[in-house]
Every structure is written in structure tokens, then in C-alpha cells.
Amino acid sequence: MERIPVAGPWITQKEIDYVTDAVTNAWYGNANMYNDRFEKAFAQYIGTKYAIALPSCTSAIHLSLAALGVGPSDEVIVPDLTWIASAAPVSYVGATPVFADVDEKTWCISAEALEKLITSRTKAVIAVDLYGGMPDLDAIVEVAKRHGIAVIEDAAEALGSEHKGRRCGSFGDAGGFSFHGSKTLTTGEGGMLVTDDEEIYRRCLFLRDHGRNPGDVMFYNTEVAFKYKMSSMQAALGLAQLERVDELVEKKRQIFSWYEQELLGIDGISLNFELPGTKNSYWMATVVLDKKLGIKKDHLMQLLLERGIDSRPFFHPLSSIPAYKHLEQAKEARERNATSYSISPYGINLPCSLNMTEEQAKYVSEALKIILYDR
Ligand SMILES: Cc1ncc(COP(=O)(O)O)c(C=O)c1O
């Protein structure tokens, strides 16, 4: 039986042509031509002034924190339910992550949880657009402004999502995107930082090139910094994908609609939520089971796998995993974050690769219904 993969890209002749051109011609005086085009087109798509192509979204978050001057003795608030990449850069700059609870419906950080955790040491919040869904960013930005803290929007999973007509990634002081092979738009590995703030932009350009300003031909480093660049071959792939972004996002929404037709309203199943006024790009169609069904995520994943279906577990609360478990902040979060701890054990991501067919979505949905109700 052929396995149905959980994620994967949609590559056409356009991508092959652009990468072939880059590997052939993007050298010497043309070395930056695809990076420049990709960055300009990306900033235009998101609606920000600036975009910087990077090796990953992790590096975008790291650079954002560094450019904002976050460092030792500072606290940064992150949602408890997210991939570790949202929080790990907080440790890279020597600051302390503080894990906030999420909203029951959006599965994203709630403004109320954020506000309760702000102290005199808080420097920033990292708001994550989980699985393509968006938190109430208006409320989050309002709380952050009132308390004088920065907002970094981790839009790694959400390219194409919108809130009141404004594209995700553009809500905070800086935003980050991932182009990992599993993402809606891929460059294999890769990422992008976006911002409207010229100071952050210039500082990031300096920090991402070993403390060297763009155009410095004397190789004269004035600070110890980082090396975060994207190759022209990746940028060419990214540009080709970006020129097809509407059809990539539409396919994700179509896959979700296939699942919705089969699963919406079934007792005990919750699906991704679309906050009024937002457009969810549904990177990962996700189901959260009612506790009363008595099936946890690892068991469900195993039962699906026996039917040839790949899936992923809903992220574990960061405060529960070995990487953070020992921290005082994690202990407090475990006692406090009831919603994160009630969702995570019962959630899985369903197959959502961009080559998925309606027939496969029906097969997955049927398998899920049989597992839940006809075992
Ligand atoms: C929510 C979230 N943030 C950050 C990242 C990091 O992205 P990258 O793998 O490009 O560093 C990911 C990657 O999957 C993610 O899901």
C-alpha cells in the first residue's frame, strides 16, 4: 500500500527552469539577481517595506530578537503550543522564554494570557500563526504597544493567511516565514524576515553577514555576529513558487475543504478555526478529538499508519518537553496553561501535501471515522 504523506511541495517546470537559470547564470555580477527579485516580490506580496531572504525561519526569529536588542535578563513571551523553533532563538540571545497559554479555538496565543505574563523584564512577544491560523493580532499588538514591548510574528506556517485583508507576517515589528520542504511555499530549506522598520532592517543586514555592512569591500567586521544567507538557487526556487503563491494557497484551502465536507460536525472532532475577519491558509488540516473518545494522539497516529496514512502529533506544550522541562518558567506554565494541556494530547495533523487528491482526503476521513466510531 502506498503511504499518504503528511506534507510535501508542488513543483512545476517553472521552478525547474528558474533554478536551472540560477545555477547557470547567477554568478559574478549576477550573483544576487534571484535574491533581489525574490526579496522584492516577497515584500510586495506581504505588504511590508523590507524582506531579507535567510536560511530558515529560525534564523529570522533569532535575527529579529538580536536586532531588537533582546539579551540576558530579558524575558520573551511565546505560546506554549508551537514548534520549538519559535522559542529556541530566545535562548540563543540569552533571554528567558515565558510560556503563555493559547486560545481554545484558534490554538494561538491569547491576548489575555499575554497580558498576565508581562513583567518589567518582558521585552517581546513572539506571536505564532499556528498551522495557518491566526491569533487575534489586533488585540495582541494593542497589549504589546500599551506595555512597550515588541511583537515578532512567527508566520512560519502561515504564508497566505490574512487578517482583515492584511497579510500575515506584517503585524509586528518583524515577521518570519519558513520555506522548509513541508511548507506551502518551499525552497527546500529557507526563510524570510519581513519588517517595515528601517532600523531593524539595516541591523539585520549587518548581523546576518558577520557584523559587516552591505557593500563593505574591505571585509572589516565591527561586531561578532552571524552568517545567515540564502543561496541564489534557493531564491530562484522561491521566486518561481511565489509567482504561483495563489494556486499553492488555494490548493491548501481546497484540501481543508475536502476534510471539512467529511468531518465538520462529527461529534468529538474539532477542526482548524477561521477567526472572523481572517483567511486561514490551512498549512496543516488538524483534528483535535474530544477527550471523551478516549484516544490520544500517539495511538491515533499508529492506527492511521496501519491504514497507510502518515500524520503528525499536535505540538507538545514546550513547557512539557525535556528541552525546557527543568526551567522554573516551564514548571509555572505546566500549572497554568490548562488549554494547551487539554488540546495537545488529542490533536494530530492530517495529510496535507500539495499533491493530495480528493479521493485521498476521503479515504483519510473515512479511516478516521472508522477508528473513532466503528472499532
Ligand atoms: C511555528 C514555526 N516556527 C518556526 C519554524 C522554523 O522554521 P525553519 O525550519 O525554517 O527554521 C517552524 C518550522 O517548521 C514552525 O513550524
The ligand as a Gaussian input file, in Angstrom:
#p B3LYP/6-31G(d) Opt

LIG

0 1
 C        5.806000      27.686000      14.100000
 C        7.174000      27.525000      13.498000
 N        8.095000      28.450000      13.773000
 C        9.341000      28.396000      13.260000
 C        9.700000      27.368000      12.412000
 C       11.116000      27.322000      11.943000
 O       11.233000      27.289000      10.579000
 P       12.595000      26.748000       9.927000
 O       12.524000      25.269000       9.970000
 O       12.564000      27.320000       8.544000
 O       13.700000      27.307000      10.739000
 C        8.786000      26.372000      12.095000
 C        9.180000      25.268000      11.210000
 O        8.527000      24.348000      10.925000
 C        7.491000      26.441000      12.653000
 O        6.578000      25.497000      12.392000

